[in-house]
Amino acid sequence: MDLMEKIAAGGLIFDGAMGSMLFAEGLSGGKPSELWNIEQPETIEKIHRAYFDAGADVATTNTFGATPFKLEKSGITADAGEINRSGVEAARRAAGPGNFVAGDIGPLGEMLRPAGMLDPEQAVDHFARQAAILEEAGVDLFIIETFFDLNEILAALQGIKKVSGKPVFATMTFQKKAKGFFTLMGNSPGDSMKRLVDCGASVVGANCSLASDTMITLAQKIRESVDSPVIIQPNAGAPESIGDIIRYPETASFFAENIAKIKALGVEVVGGCCGTTPDFIREIAS
């Protein structure tokens, strides 16, 4: 059964957070997590394996911030190709039969014109460079996530489409305002999802920023706006700082209860974002 057939047959479970898992493994706050793909690949593989063992169908590669453009901007001298390939290889080693590896691509960290200085066509090329590496490394699908600018996520989608015909899952991050849900750039969920589907995204939805209970309302609005499959990945609540420690307040059972409500809306693909762990995915799967 291929990826889209599996979604149609019974849905799909993505993994949970990578960053908070790496912090628990000793990653320091000022170091890009993607460097661990080449420095500690066994740790990355261990985290992916823990999510698969918990019941996830999909591993999200540790390549969120690994566009060559963003790595260069951050002063990273390690080879971007090696970082991305190693991220895919770690996920692939952990994956078993019937599991999938999603090549993860996040925002460039630079605003597109007219809000910023980056030309949209340049952005497309930057995303295409990373996507080409992930495609050659053998991902089963792409996920472009945590975007708050519709124009940038459309550039990411276009960049991927230049180098691959594999499914693209596209998720944006929204905030709850008095008049509804909007991104930081003022993009509404309904219009954003429709544009993404029209431009070739296979699955669309939202991730990050919102707690699981708040995400229920947003998930309903997204589900009503498109006919395509929908993906929802909430945070485990709003982060709380206790000294140098950041914790997320939701329990795995509370989170899973809300995911069940999201699934009941007709959302096909679910998973976790910041603060979630294999325990959360295990609770969802059960």
Secondary structure, 3 states (H helix, E strand, C coil): CCHHHHHHHHCEEECCCCHHHHHHCCCCCCCCHHHHHHHCHHHHHHHHHHHHHHCCCEEECCCCCCCHHHHHHCCCCCCHHHHHHHHHHHHHHHCCCCCEEEEEECCCCCCECCCCCECHHHHHHHHHHHHHHHHHHCCCEEEEEEECCHHHHHHHHHHHHHHCCCCEEEEECCEEECCEEECCCCCCHHHHHHHHHHCCCCEEEEEEEEEHHHHHHHHHHHHHHCCCCEEEEEECCCCEEECCEEECCCCHHHHHHHHHHHHHCCCCEECCCCCCCHHHHHHHHC
